[in-house]
Amino acid sequence: MAIRKNAPMGFVDMALEDFGSSRTAKLLNKLDDATPWDTLARPITQLPEYKDHGAGRPPWEPTMMLKAMMLAKWFNLSDPGLEEELKDRISFRKFVGLSFTDATPDETTFVKFRKRLREARLDEYLFQSVVKHLDSQGFLVREGTMVDATIIEQSKGSKNDDGESTRDEDASFTKKHGKTYHGYKAHIACDLSGVMADYKVTTAKVHDSKCIDELVEDEKVAVLADSAYSSKDRREKLRKREVIDGIVYKRTRGQAELYDWQERWNGLVSKVRSKVEHPFAMLKHQLGYRKVRYRGLERNAFDVCLMLMACNLKRSLFLNEQAKAIGMDPVPKRV
């Protein structure tokens, strides 16, 4: 198997060792330790272009490319922006393993690499590998699943000179709180720790409740969700499975107001369920993922996968700091 080799670090790299943002470098060192790169890269090395690339130039090393993909998500970079930052930022080059004299992958390389992973259907493997790694580190509490969904907008498009619309055909319209949105919807199943354990991506018009049953089918303790997921049939199925029904109650037909016990139960559930907003806040405010970057459900679903992986890995840093703050041993560095 032939893989492009990066140049060893030389005199220039040693001379620039202390340059660059120390704050960014510290963050990237923590994220590097938190990520199971070898596990993520393993199936990529088995793809045809890595086993037999033919007479062309060898492909870029998989771990380096995965690190570049995660950099793009952690710092909200487009493919051209990622290429530019890798050329310009010393801390970024160190993180991915590029020496000062190495060539830099261009934006087309990133596009082709992501397409190859998507075509190989590696999104589920990559996402679940991160979840399993964080679980093995003790970050997941496994005492219930919180479910929610968020809209990720897509441009509504415009008309070309020939009258054809540029609108993304896979995206759709929906209304929320009286406001119209156009795009896609990410449905997530979140552990009580704030780590996202599963997800589904649909077009925006798909109702939130359409994905919950699949997302919680293996849950054995409790399911927590807002009133949009309320269903008599769903509640009965949870009770039969002896799973705590933590779905917020809403008034049924002919019911003027909620019973007192429903109000109290809703209050208890809401205090816990509100934690599901934390990953959404990170996704949209810290990582800047408010609008999709691509056209089509398949491309955007893969991009959501990468975004949620990036969120989970950053969340693990916070959980590690929490553990240290209360006197628990921090999670050991990745070996």
ZAMARGU-4260 file (C-alpha; in steps of 0.2 Angstrom, whole numbers, plus 5000, padded with zeros to 4 digits):
<rodrens>
0) 5000/5000/5000 | 5008/5017/4994 | 5003/5032/5004 | 5011/5049/5001 | 5024/5053/5014
5) 5026/5070/5022 | 5044/5077/5024 | 5052/5075/5041 | 5052/5091/5052 | 5067/5101/5048
10) 5077/5116/5054 | 5064/5128/5049 | 5050/5119/5058 | 5061/5118/5074 | 5064/5137/5072
15) 5046/5140/5071 | 5042/5129/5086 | 5036/5143/5097 | 5027/5153/5084 | 5009/5153/5081
20) 4994/5154/5093 | 4998/5145/5109 | 4980/5145/5114 | 4975/5137/5098 | 4989/5125/5099
25) 4984/5119/5117 | 4966/5117/5111 | 4972/5106/5096 | 4983/5096/5107 | 4969/5092/5118
30) 4958/5087/5103 | 4972/5077/5096 | 4973/5067/5112 | 4954/5065/5113 | 4952/5058/5095
35) 4954/5039/5090 | 4963/5044/5074 | 4970/5026/5071 | 4952/5018/5073 | 4944/5031/5061
40) 4958/5029/5048 | 4958/5010/5048 | 4944/5007/5035 | 4950/5021/5024 | 4967/5012/5021
45) 4957/4998/5014 | 4949/5008/5000 | 4955/5004/4982 | 4965/5020/4980 | 4975/5016/4995
50) 4978/4998/4991 | 4982/5001/4973 | 4983/5019/4967 | 4990/5014/4950 | 5003/5025/4941
55) 4997/5041/4948 | 5003/5050/4964 | 5000/5041/4980 | 4985/5048/4990 | 4987/5058/5006
60) 4989/5049/5022 | 4971/5046/5029 | 4974/5052/5047 | 4981/5068/5040 | 4966/5070/5029
65) 4954/5066/5043 | 4963/5079/5054 | 4960/5092/5041 | 4942/5087/5039 | 4940/5090/5058
70) 4949/5106/5058 | 4936/5113/5045 | 4922/5109/5057 | 4930/5115/5073 | 4935/5132/5065
75) 4920/5133/5052 | 4930/5133/5036 | 4925/5130/5019 | 4937/5119/5008 | 4945/5134/5000
80) 4947/5142/5018 | 4954/5125/5024 | 4967/5125/5011 | 4972/5144/5014 | 4973/5141/5033
85) 4984/5126/5031 | 4996/5136/5021 | 4995/5151/5033 | 4993/5144/5051 | 5008/5136/5059
90) 4997/5127/5073 | 4986/5120/5059 | 5001/5112/5050 | 5008/5105/5066 | 4991/5097/5070
95) 4989/5088/5054 | 5008/5083/5052 | 5013/5094/5038 | 5031/5101/5039 | 5035/5119/5033
100) 5042/5112/5017 | 5028/5100/5013 | 5015/5103/5000 | 4997/5107/5005 | 4982/5098/5000
105) 4971/5109/4989 | 4952/5111/4990 | 4949/5099/4976 | 4958/5085/4986 | 4947/5088/5001
110) 4931/5087/4990 | 4937/5071/4982 | 4942/5063/4999 | 4925/5068/5007 | 4916/5061/4992
115) 4926/5044/4993 | 4921/5042/5011 | 4903/5046/5007 | 4903/5034/4993 | 4911/5020/5004
120) 4896/5023/5017 | 4909/5027/5031 | 4898/5040/5039 | 4890/5028/5052 | 4907/5020/5055
125) 4916/5036/5059 | 4902/5043/5070 | 4899/5027/5080 | 4918/5025/5082 | 4919/5042/5091
130) 4904/5038/5102 | 4911/5021/5106 | 4928/5029/5110 | 4920/5042/5122 | 4909/5028/5130
135) 4925/5018/5133 | 4933/5034/5142 | 4918/5034/5154 | 4910/5050/5146 | 4892/5042/5143
140) 4881/5040/5158 | 4869/5028/5149 | 4854/5033/5160 | 4842/5039/5147 | 4841/5047/5130
145) 4835/5064/5125 | 4828/5067/5108 | 4826/5083/5098 | 4828/5090/5081 | 4835/5106/5073
150) 4833/5114/5056 | 4848/5118/5046 | 4843/5130/5033 | 4847/5130/5014 | 4846/5144/5002
155) 4829/5146/4994 | 4838/5148/4977 | 4833/5160/4963 | 4828/5159/4945 | 4841/5158/4931
160) 4839/5168/4915 | 4831/5154/4907 | 4818/5153/4920 | 4825/5137/4929 | 4826/5137/4948
165) 4843/5135/4957 | 4833/5128/4972 | 4840/5112/4980 | 4827/5099/4975 | 4830/5088/4991
170) 4827/5103/5003 | 4810/5107/5008 | 4800/5120/5018 | 4793/5119/5035 | 4786/5131/5048
175) 4791/5133/5066 | 4783/5146/5078 | 4775/5154/5063 | 4791/5157/5054 | 4795/5148/5037
180) 4811/5139/5035 | 4819/5130/5020 | 4832/5116/5021 | 4835/5100/5031 | 4833/5094/5049
185) 4845/5085/5060 | 4837/5073/5073 | 4848/5068/5087 | 4848/5056/5102 | 4858/5063/5116
190) 4865/5055/5131 | 4862/5064/5148 | 4881/5069/5147 | 4877/5079/5132 | 4886/5067/5120
195) 4876/5063/5104 | 4874/5045/5103 | 4864/5043/5086 | 4857/5054/5073 | 4846/5055/5057
200) 4846/5068/5044 | 4830/5072/5034 | 4822/5085/5023 | 4815/5100/5034 | 4796/5095/5031
205) 4798/5078/5040 | 4790/5080/5057 | 4801/5078/5072 | 4791/5063/5079 | 4795/5053/5063
210) 4813/5048/5069 | 4812/5046/5087 | 4806/5027/5088 | 4822/5022/5078 | 4833/5033/5088
215) 4828/5026/5105 | 4824/5008/5100 | 4839/5001/5111 | 4836/5013/5125 | 4832/5003/5141
220) 4831/5017/5155 | 4822/5033/5150 | 4817/5043/5134 | 4815/5062/5136 | 4808/5073/5123
225) 4796/5088/5121 | 4778/5088/5117 | 4780/5087/5099 | 4784/5068/5102 | 4769/5065/5112
230) 4759/5050/5106 | 4747/5038/5116 | 4754/5023/5106 | 4772/5028/5109 | 4769/5030/5127
235) 4761/5013/5128 | 4776/5005/5119 | 4788/5013/5131 | 4779/5007/5146 | 4778/4989/5139
240) 4797/4990/5137 | 4798/4996/5155 | 4806/5012/5149 | 4803/5028/5158 | 4791/5039/5148
245) 4799/5056/5149 | 4790/5064/5135 | 4782/5081/5139 | 4763/5080/5140 | 4752/5091/5130
250) 4733/5093/5130 | 4723/5080/5121 | 4707/5084/5112 | 4693/5089/5124 | 4706/5093/5138
255) 4704/5111/5143 | 4721/5111/5153 | 4734/5099/5159 | 4731/5089/5175 | 4741/5095/5190
260) 4751/5079/5189 | 4755/5082/5171 | 4761/5100/5175 | 4772/5093/5188 | 4779/5079/5178
265) 4782/5091/5163 | 4792/5103/5175 | 4803/5088/5181 | 4806/5082/5163 | 4810/5099/5156
270) 4824/5102/5169 | 4833/5087/5162 | 4828/5088/5144 | 4835/5105/5142 | 4852/5098/5142
275) 4848/5092/5124 | 4850/5110/5119 | 4868/5111/5123 | 4874/5101/5108 | 4863/5112/5097
280) 4871/5128/5105 | 4888/5121/5101 | 4883/5116/5083 | 4876/5133/5079 | 4885/5146/5089
285) 4902/5139/5093 | 4905/5130/5077 | 4894/5141/5066 | 4883/5128/5058 | 4867/5137/5054
290) 4866/5134/5035 | 4871/5119/5025 | 4886/5120/5013 | 4880/5108/5000 | 4866/5103/4989
295) 4857/5087/4991 | 4852/5076/5006 | 4866/5064/5004 | 4880/5077/5004 | 4873/5086/5018
300) 4869/5071/5029 | 4888/5066/5028 | 4892/5084/5032 | 4881/5083/5048 | 4890/5067/5053
305) 4906/5076/5053 | 4899/5091/5062 | 4892/5080/5076 | 4908/5071/5077 | 4917/5088/5080
310) 4904/5092/5093 | 4906/5076/5102 | 4925/5078/5103 | 4924/5096/5109 | 4911/5090/5122
315) 4923/5077/5129 | 4935/5091/5133 | 4922/5100/5144 | 4917/5083/5152 | 4936/5080/5156
320) 4938/5097/5164 | 4922/5094/5174 | 4929/5078/5180 | 4945/5086/5186 | 4935/5100/5194
325) 4926/5088/5206 | 4942/5078/5210 | 4940/5064/5198 | 4955/5057/5188 | 4955/5065/5171
330) 4953/5054/5156 | 4970/5047/5151 | 4978/5053/5134 | 4975/5042/5119 | 4988/5029/5117
</rodrens>
